[in-house]
Amino acid sequence: MQKILIEIIEDEKGIVNIMKSYLEKEGYDVVCAYDGEEGLEAFEENDIDLVILDLMLPKLSGEEVIKSIRNKSEVPVIMVTAKVDEDNKIDGLRLGADDYVTKPFSPRELMERVKAILRRIKKYNIPRADIIKTEDGRLEMDLEYNRFFKDGEEVFLTKNEFQIIKTLFSNPNKIFTREEIIEITFGLDYDAYDRAIDTHIKNIRQKIEDNPKKPAYIKTIYGMGYKSGGLDDASKK
């Protein structure tokens, strides 16, 4: 069985050594980088499953690193930083971070956050890089480059909208509750109310459905939640 490979991008070698030691004790493989440029090079050269990223890095900042990663991959990213201002945390999450840990932090807590993210990906069968098409060929998701197309024309989706569709389309036979969609899209610590998902779904339908009032691709299962339509398991290439 192939091991999970985690990349640490952090300029403080003492912190790197502690994280590396804990991760290896949990059975993960680890690659380390000590500045932003080295971190991106290592990301390109390896098949990374999760990134632990410091915000304050030499050469390229953590913000620049995650922007570059998000241009090509949805690999999970945990930000680790001494910045404790709420705005910094929100900015990091908006850039695409999946979780956020402030220094000084407990290595044990970090390990639990790593495991929680990896469990979520495994539980919901979320692919890291793939193409998903509907059976009629009209809708296509490019998960590697975060692009969505309808009838060959690109459709702009927000990060959250894209994540919601990816979750539904990656599991064509599963009904997702609103709470599950919040967990996958925003993470466990996000303070969202479940009806906010209804608003996201409404906006998505306006963009991808021929008739949003009679949706073909995102179905409402009354009393339960939502599921995808127009797909089968063979639609993931």
Solvent accessible surface area in square Angstrom, and as a share of the most:
residue,aa,sasa,rsa
1,M,233,1.04
2,Q,151,0.67
3,K,116,0.49
4,I,60,0.31
5,L,36,0.18
6,I,0,0.00
7,E,0,0.00
8,I,0,0.00
9,I,0,0.00
10,E,1,0.01
11,D,54,0.28
12,E,86,0.39
13,K,130,0.55
14,G,47,0.45
15,I,34,0.17
16,V,1,0.00
17,N,92,0.47
18,I,85,0.43
19,M,1,0.00
20,K,66,0.28
21,S,47,0.30
22,Y,75,0.29
23,L,0,0.00
24,E,84,0.38
25,K,161,0.68
26,E,79,0.35
27,G,35,0.34
28,Y,28,0.11
29,D,61,0.32
30,V,25,0.14
31,V,35,0.20
32,C,28,0.17
33,A,0,0.00
34,Y,71,0.27
35,D,18,0.09
36,G,0,0.00
37,E,81,0.37
38,E,67,0.30
39,G,0,0.00
40,L,32,0.16
41,E,106,0.48
42,A,11,0.09
43,F,21,0.09
44,E,106,0.47
45,E,140,0.63
46,N,54,0.28
47,D,85,0.44
48,I,3,0.02
49,D,28,0.15
50,L,0,0.00
51,V,0,0.00
52,I,1,0.01
53,L,0,0.00
54,D,4,0.02
55,L,5,0.02
56,M,113,0.51
57,L,22,0.11
58,P,60,0.38
59,K,147,0.62
60,L,46,0.23
61,S,35,0.23
62,G,0,0.00
63,E,50,0.22
64,E,85,0.38
65,V,0,0.00
66,I,0,0.00
67,K,108,0.46
68,S,30,0.19
69,I,1,0.00
70,R,26,0.10
71,N,108,0.55
72,K,63,0.27
73,S,17,0.11
74,E,31,0.14
75,V,0,0.00
76,P,6,0.04
77,V,0,0.00
78,I,0,0.00
79,M,0,0.00
80,V,1,0.01
81,T,0,0.00
82,A,59,0.46
83,K,63,0.27
84,V,114,0.66
85,D,76,0.39
86,E,124,0.56
87,D,92,0.48
88,N,44,0.22
89,K,85,0.36
90,I,61,0.31
91,D,68,0.35
92,G,2,0.02
93,L,55,0.28
94,R,183,0.67
95,L,44,0.22
96,G,0,0.00
97,A,6,0.05
98,D,45,0.24
99,D,24,0.12
100,Y,13,0.05
101,V,8,0.04
102,T,54,0.31
103,K,33,0.14
104,P,137,0.86
105,F,37,0.15
106,S,51,0.33
107,P,33,0.21
108,R,181,0.66
109,E,73,0.33
110,L,0,0.00
111,M,4,0.02
112,E,93,0.42
113,R,56,0.20
114,V,0,0.00
115,K,52,0.22
116,A,21,0.16
117,I,5,0.03
118,L,25,0.12
119,R,142,0.52
120,R,20,0.07
121,I,42,0.21
122,K,163,0.69
123,K,129,0.55
124,Y,1,0.00
125,N,81,0.42
126,I,21,0.11
127,P,27,0.17
128,R,83,0.30
129,A,63,0.49
130,D,30,0.15
131,I,52,0.26
132,I,1,0.01
133,K,76,0.32
134,T,5,0.03
135,E,114,0.51
136,D,84,0.44
137,G,50,0.48
138,R,77,0.28
139,L,1,0.00
140,E,50,0.22
141,M,1,0.00
142,D,24,0.12
143,L,1,0.01
144,E,74,0.33
145,Y,117,0.44
146,N,43,0.22
147,R,104,0.38
148,F,2,0.01
149,F,44,0.18
150,K,32,0.14
151,D,81,0.42
152,G,65,0.63
153,E,126,0.57
154,E,90,0.40
155,V,26,0.15
156,F,156,0.65
157,L,19,0.09
158,T,57,0.33
159,K,78,0.33
160,N,45,0.23
161,E,7,0.03
162,F,13,0.05
163,Q,20,0.09
164,I,0,0.00
165,I,0,0.00
166,K,4,0.02
167,T,0,0.00
168,L,0,0.00
169,F,1,0.01
170,S,0,0.00
171,N,18,0.09
172,P,9,0.06
173,N,114,0.59
174,K,70,0.30
175,I,53,0.27
176,F,0,0.00
177,T,50,0.29
178,R,47,0.17
179,E,103,0.46
180,E,38,0.17
181,I,0,0.00
182,I,19,0.10
183,E,42,0.19
184,I,9,0.05
185,T,12,0.07
186,F,31,0.13
187,G,6,0.06
188,L,119,0.59
189,D,100,0.52
190,Y,105,0.40
191,D,145,0.75
192,A,26,0.20
193,Y,154,0.58
194,D,50,0.26
195,R,140,0.51
196,A,21,0.16
197,I,0,0.00
198,D,37,0.19
199,T,78,0.45
200,H,39,0.17
201,I,1,0.01
202,K,129,0.55
203,N,60,0.31
204,I,0,0.00
205,R,33,0.12
206,Q,110,0.49
207,K,69,0.29
208,I,0,0.00
209,E,10,0.05
210,D,95,0.49
211,N,68,0.35
212,P,39,0.25
213,K,187,0.79
214,K,158,0.67
215,P,27,0.17
216,A,52,0.40
217,Y,10,0.04
218,I,0,0.00
219,K,80,0.34
220,T,41,0.24
221,I,46,0.23
222,Y,190,0.72
223,G,90,0.86
224,M,106,0.47
225,G,2,0.02
226,Y,10,0.04
227,K,53,0.23
228,S,5,0.03
229,G,9,0.08
230,G,36,0.34
231,L,20,0.10
232,D,57,0.30
233,D,91,0.47
234,A,75,0.58
235,S,7,0.05
236,K,53,0.22
237,K,152,0.64
